[in-house]
């Protein structure tokens, strides 16, 4: 409504609301994805990108996110370090689980709250430590606090979410555009243009129909190694099954890089 370029583009037509834009994005998801791919190819042809560097959005949001709780990753890490330093100075503890155990053991038997109530020095000290615990939890979710069961539950919830189902709605594993995308991707991956990319081979037979994707290198595994989170990567591999199922296929697989095998051997056939 206010941007000159958008007013020119609309050519006197009313501005679409957010629901119209959302429906358009959902209905034309495959075409939009293809346009982005064409745009990247155009940039590559013009020498504007060489794929040597991957930029990842480093923005994080604290819990209870609001107008004033937005912060950058660097700020989060800096504040987490301050919290850890203060906990270490006051208690000698270095882990979140250790702090939680200390709080459980030292919680005052009598706790007062409300106007006109005077807190004891013990209660004040305990509440200060508990506030540090809350800040620690909000700044970092570490393996000691998020168990594999919790992580698996999160992955399962994502796989079954309406968001995931809508994303793959109207997509077909054996659609020619989908096959062409794999063919281009496989050829591009062999160039190893940037270190964190996937590297894979691809073959198919649409008369069956079926296709094979053999991943030699995995971007998720590489990030897991970089962030020292390799224990999580095998638990993320399960997402491949529902994503292929939502596209009308069925995944048959015997090996994964996340589990320490020499490759990920995707064999996709028509779904039941």
Order of alpha helices (4+ residues) and beta strands (2+ residues): alpha-alpha-alpha-beta-beta-alpha-alpha-alpha-alpha-alpha-alpha-beta-beta-alpha-alpha-alpha-beta-beta
